[in-house]
């Protein structure tokens, strides 16, 4: 058997040396296409290519590793809490008919801003507003300013509000309202209420003593209120509350507007009541609160001040009257 042999001519030798020299270079270029993209020239082609931005490439690599995009909502949920302002604009209407004459009708518009310090709920709040009510049987305009705040110590959540009110008929009022809430369960809480409200206003002497005198005197009284409220949130859009409280309204003096003649009193009207309220969240930014109040007034004989009808009474004998109150409040979350 003859063994085949290849005769190496000079031409074949040149071809062999050419491929021996350029073959490894071509292989290296094929294994590293990024180099070709950078130089803009690939093996066997003169066409230019655009290299990807290095930052974008890193972002793509990171997304590929983590499995999340830059717009993933889970990333926003992991962001740390930042202190922020919230606010709302509200309109309140309430009415409390009285068998002793003109009942109470109140309308008020208020703007409230709240600064939240912590995710748990520590906050301060400021509110200003104005409205109209009946005072001594006459429609009376007034303005209010409220400052307060609340803290969260686990399940114990105290809050304090101070409200300053001024209006027609020389109305001056300061209201301090302390609420101590116990959050036993996320949907259920129990709060204890303590409130003090000293107030003064002017009225005709005929309002106090009867007759036809047009002399103006000042009436000074203080309301002390204590009670409890149970709040239940079965769903995010609904809150239910039941409040029971005892209001003691004491007329402690009436005097001349120059404080020259003072008539000391100690007449207290006791007003136990219960209020059932529901708050509905509508269309995310709107909420509607509806409430019904039922109570009893124990009015002493003589001169006294009725905190429900906001009217000075002069009765020949002690009287007991039942009353009902209705109110609604519409709020818009700013």
C-alpha positions in Angstrom: 0.0 0.0 0.0 1.4 3.3 -1.0 1.4 6.2 1.4 0.0 9.4 -0.1 2.4 12.4 0.0 1.7 16.1 -0.5 4.4 18.0 -2.3 4.9 21.4 -0.6 5.2 23.9 -3.3 6.1 27.6 -2.6 2.5 28.7 -3.3 1.1 26.2 -0.8 3.7 27.2 1.7 2.6 30.9 1.5 -1.1 29.9 2.0 -0.3 27.8 5.1 1.8 30.5 6.7 -1.1 33.1 6.1 -3.7 31.0 7.9 -1.3 30.1 10.7 -0.7 33.7 11.4 -4.3 35.2 11.2 -6.3 32.2 12.4 -5.7 32.7 16.2 -6.4 36.4 15.8 -9.8 35.7 14.2 -10.7 33.2 16.9 -9.8 35.7 19.7 -12.0 38.4 18.0 -14.9 35.9 17.8 -14.6 35.0 21.5 -14.6 38.7 22.6 -17.3 40.6 20.6 -17.3 43.5 23.1 -13.8 44.4 21.8 -15.2 44.4 18.3 -18.0 46.7 19.4 -15.6 49.1 21.0 -13.4 49.3 17.9 -16.4 49.4 15.7 -14.9 46.7 13.4 -15.7 43.0 13.5 -13.8 40.2 11.9 -14.6 40.0 8.2 -16.9 43.1 8.3 -16.4 46.9 8.0 -19.9 47.8 9.5 -19.8 50.1 12.6 -21.7 49.1 15.9 -22.8 51.2 19.0 -21.6 50.0 22.4 -24.1 50.0 25.3 -23.6 52.6 28.1 -21.7 51.1 30.9 -24.0 52.5 33.6 -27.1 51.0 31.9 -25.3 47.8 31.5 -24.6 47.7 35.2 -28.3 48.5 35.9 -29.4 45.7 33.6 -27.0 43.3 35.3 -28.3 44.3 38.8 -31.9 43.9 37.7 -31.1 40.6 36.3 -29.5 39.5 39.6 -32.2 41.0 41.9 -35.2 40.3 39.6 -36.6 43.8 40.3 -36.9 46.9 38.2 -36.3 50.5 39.2 -40.1 51.1 39.3 -40.8 48.1 41.6 -43.4 49.3 44.2 -41.8 47.0 46.7 -38.7 49.3 46.7 -40.9 52.3 47.7 -42.4 50.3 50.6 -38.9 49.7 51.9 -38.1 53.4 51.9 -37.6 54.9 55.4 -40.4 57.0 56.9 -40.1 60.7 56.3 -41.9 63.3 58.6 -44.7 64.9 56.6 -47.7 67.3 56.7 -51.2 66.2 56.0 -54.4 68.3 56.0 -58.1 68.4 55.5 -60.9 70.9 54.9 -64.2 70.2 56.7 -67.7 71.5 56.9 -69.8 70.6 60.0 -73.5 71.1 60.6 -75.3 70.1 63.8 -78.7 70.8 65.3 -80.0 70.1 68.9 -83.7 71.1 69.3 -84.7 72.2 72.7 -88.2 72.2 74.4 -87.1 75.4 76.2 -87.2 77.7 73.2 -84.7 78.2 70.4 -82.5 75.1 70.1 -78.9 75.0 69.0 -77.9 75.1 65.3 -74.2 75.2 64.4 -72.4 75.5 61.1 -68.6 75.6 60.9 -65.8 75.4 58.3 -62.3 74.4 59.5 -58.9 73.9 57.9 -56.6 71.5 59.8 -52.9 70.7 59.2 -51.1 67.8 61.0 -47.4 67.2 61.1 -46.5 63.5 61.6 -43.1 63.0 63.3 -43.0 59.2 63.3 -44.6 56.3 61.4 -46.2 55.2 64.7 -48.3 58.4 64.8 -46.6 61.0 67.0 -47.9 64.4 65.7 -48.8 68.0 66.3 -51.8 69.7 64.7 -53.0 73.2 64.0 -56.5 74.2 62.9 -58.4 77.4 62.2 -62.0 77.9 61.3 -65.2 79.9 61.7 -68.9 79.5 61.9 -72.2 80.5 63.3 -74.2 79.3 66.3 -77.1 80.4 68.5 -76.0 82.2 71.7 -78.8 83.5 74.0 -81.2 82.8 71.2 -79.4 85.0 68.6 -77.3 83.8 65.6 -73.7 84.6 66.6 -70.6 84.4 64.3 -67.3 83.2 65.8 -63.8 82.1 64.9 -61.6 79.4 66.3 -57.9 78.4 66.5 -56.8 75.0 67.7 -53.4 73.6 68.6 -52.6 70.2 69.8 -50.7 67.0 69.4 -50.6 63.3 70.2 -48.0 60.7 71.2 -47.9 56.9 70.9 -46.4 54.8 73.6 -47.2 51.3 72.3 -50.9 50.7 73.0 -51.2 53.9 75.1 -51.9 57.0 72.9 -52.6 60.3 74.7 -53.7 63.5 72.8 -54.4 67.0 73.9 -56.2 69.8 72.0 -56.5 73.5 73.1 -59.2 75.5 71.3 -59.6 79.3 71.5 -62.9 80.8 70.4 -63.9 84.4 70.0 -67.1 85.8 68.5 -69.9 88.3 68.7 -71.6 89.2 72.0 -68.1 89.4 73.5 -67.8 85.6 73.3 -64.5 84.3 74.8 -63.9 80.6 75.3 -61.0 78.3 76.0 -61.4 74.5 75.6 -58.9 71.9 76.8 -59.6 68.4 75.6 -57.5 65.4 76.8 -58.1 62.0 75.3 -56.2 58.9 76.6 -56.7 56.0 74.1 -55.8 52.4 74.7 -55.3 50.4 71.5 -56.1 46.9 72.6 -56.5 45.5 69.1 -55.8 47.2 65.7 -59.5 47.6 64.8 -60.7 48.3 68.4 -59.7 51.0 70.9 -61.0 52.5 74.2 -60.5 56.2 75.0 -61.1 58.2 78.2 -62.1 61.8 77.8 -61.5 64.8 80.1 -62.6 68.3 79.0 -62.6 71.8 80.7 -64.2 74.8 79.0 -64.4 78.2 80.7 -66.5 80.7 78.8 -67.8 84.2 79.1 -70.2 86.3 76.9 -72.5 89.3 77.2 -76.3 89.3 77.3 -79.1 91.7 78.1 -80.1 91.8 81.8 -83.6 91.0 80.8 -82.3 87.6 79.6 -81.1 86.8 83.1 -83.8 88.4 85.3 -86.6 88.9 82.8 -88.4 92.2 82.3 -87.6 94.7 79.6 -84.2 96.1 80.7 -81.7 96.7 77.9 -78.7 96.8 80.3 -75.9 94.5 79.2 -74.1 92.2 81.7 -71.5 89.5 81.5 -72.2 85.8 82.1 -69.3 83.5 83.2 -69.6 79.7 83.3 -67.5 76.6 83.0 -68.2 73.2 81.6 -66.4 70.1 83.0 -66.9 66.9 81.0 -65.8 63.3 81.5 -66.5 60.2 79.5 -65.3 57.3 77.4 -65.4 56.4 73.7 -65.2 53.0 72.0 -64.0 53.0 68.4 -64.2 50.1 66.0 -62.8 49.9 62.5 -64.2 46.8 60.8 -62.9 48.0 57.4 -60.6 50.7 56.1 -63.4 52.7 54.7 -65.6 52.6 57.9 -65.2 53.7 61.5 -67.8 53.3 64.2 -67.7 55.0 67.6 -69.9 55.1 70.7 -69.3 57.9 73.2 -70.8 58.3 76.7 -70.2 61.4 78.7 -71.3 63.6 81.6 -71.3 67.3 81.2 -71.6 69.6 84.3 -72.3 73.2 83.2 -71.8 75.6 86.1 -72.8 79.3 86.1 -70.5 80.7 88.7 -71.2 84.4 88.3 -72.8 87.2 86.3 -71.4 90.7 86.5 -71.4 94.1 84.9 -69.2 94.5 81.8 -66.8 96.7 83.8 -66.6 94.0 86.5 -67.8 96.5 89.1 -70.8 94.6 90.3 -70.5 90.9 90.7 -73.2 88.4 91.5 -71.7 85.0 92.6 -73.6 81.9 91.6 -73.2 78.2 92.0 -75.8 76.7 89.6 -75.0 73.5 87.8 -76.9 71.8 85.0 -76.0 68.1 84.6 -76.2 66.7 81.1 -75.5 62.9 80.6 -75.5 61.9 77.0 -74.5 59.2 74.5 -73.4 59.7 70.9 -73.3 57.1 68.1 -71.2 58.1 65.1 -70.0 56.5 61.8 -67.3 57.8 59.5 -67.2 56.7 55.9 -64.3 57.2 53.6 -65.6 58.1 50.1 -63.5 58.2 46.9 -60.2 58.1 48.8 -60.0 61.8 49.6 -63.5 62.4 51.0 -65.0 61.3 54.3 -68.5 61.7 55.7 -69.3 61.6 59.4 -72.9 61.1 60.7 -73.8 61.2 64.4 -76.8 60.9 66.7 -76.8 62.2 70.2 -79.3 61.5 72.9 -79.3 63.0 76.4 -81.0 64.4 79.4 -80.8 67.8 81.1 -81.2 68.2 84.8 -81.7 71.9 85.2 -81.8 73.5 88.7 -84.3 76.1 89.8 -83.2 79.7 89.6 -80.7 81.3 87.2 -78.5 78.7 85.3 -76.7 78.4 82.0 -77.7 75.6 79.5 -74.7 74.3 77.6 -76.8 72.5 75.0 -78.9 75.5 73.9 -76.2 78.0 75.0 -78.8 80.0 76.8 -79.2 81.5 80.3 -82.4 80.2 82.0 -84.3 81.4 85.0 -86.7 78.7 86.1 -89.1 78.7 89.0 -88.5 75.0 89.7 -86.0 72.3 88.8 -86.7 70.7 85.4 -85.7 67.5 83.6 -85.7 67.5 79.8 -84.7 65.0 77.1 -83.0 66.2 74.0 -81.7 64.8 70.7 -78.9 66.1 68.5 -77.9 65.3 64.9 -74.8 66.3 63.0 -72.9 65.5 59.9 -69.3 66.5 58.8 -67.9 66.3 55.3 -64.1 66.4 55.0 -61.7 66.6 52.0 -58.2 65.3 52.4 -55.8 67.9 51.0 
